[in-house]
């Protein structure tokens, strides 16, 4: 059990354990703030909005995956940033944050795809 491989595995396991401990500690702190009169308003608001957030997230993921599927199917064979479904998801998320793909305005079809995506995502986020 001695050697560099076992030490690396142990270090990785310790980092994972530390991450879980920190996440649980953070959740406990948030839970404890619910007791305070003023901080309780904030945590109560978050608790009430969880249902709405889950529905928004489901709709957002459906729209994002639909556009990623269309982008991968249509532009995957000719563009590296749409080469795989995962890369296309990343490209769509990047477009949502304002980073447009290189040369997006050189192809009418890609320009239309980007503009329709941005308009639909804009109104979805606004809702």
C-alpha positions, -999 to 999 in steps of 0.1 A, spaced: 0 0 0 30 22 0 41 43 -29 32 74 -49 0 60 -63 -15 52 -29 -5 86 -16 -21 103 -45 -53 84 -40 -53 92 -3 -47 129 -10 -76 129 -35 -99 111 -10 -89 137 17 -97 166 -7 -131 151 -16 -139 146 21 -128 182 29 -150 195 1 -181 176 15 -174 188 50 -172 224 37 -204 221 17 -222 206 47 -208 233 70 -220 260 45 -255 245 44 -256 244 82 -246 281 84 -274 290 60 -298 269 80 -288 286 112 -293 321 98 -330 312 95 -333 317 133 -323 354 131 -353 377 127 -339 397 98 -317 370 81 -347 346 84 -366 368 59 -339 361 33 -336 324 39 -374 321 40 -376 339 6 -351 315 -8 -371 285 6 -403 298 -10 -387 304 -44 -372 269 -47 -403 256 -65 -403 284 -90 -366 281 -96 -369 243 -103 -396 250 -129 -374 278 -145 -344 254 -145 -364 227 -162 -376 250 -189 -342 266 -193 -325 232 -197 -351 221 -223 -345 252 -244 -307 250 -239 -306 213 -249 -329 219 -278 -307 247 -292 -276 226 -285 -291 197 -304 -300 219 -334 -266 236 -333 -247 203 -331 -268 187 -359 -265 217 -382 -230 231 -375 -212 202 -359 -197 189 -391 -182 222 -402 -173 241 -369 -151 230 -341 -171 249 -314 -202 228 -324 -182 196 -329 -197 176 -300 -229 180 -281 -209 191 -250 -189 217 -269 -222 229 -284 -237 232 -249 -207 252 -238 -209 274 -269 -246 281 -262 -238 290 -226 -210 312 -237 -233 330 -262 -258 336 -233 -230 353 -214 -221 375 -244 -193 356 -261 -203 350 -297 -186 323 -318 -159 334 -341 -172 342 -376 -208 340 -365 -217 368 -389 -201 352 -420 -228 326 -424 -265 336 -428 -276 304 -412 -253 307 -382 -263 343 -378 -300 334 -377 -293 306 -352 -274 330 -329 -299 358 -331 -329 335 -325 -311 318 -296 -302 351 -280 -338 365 -283 -354 334 -269 -329 331 -240 -332 368 -233 -370 366 -229 -368 333 -210 -344 348 -185 -365 380 -182 -395 359 -174 
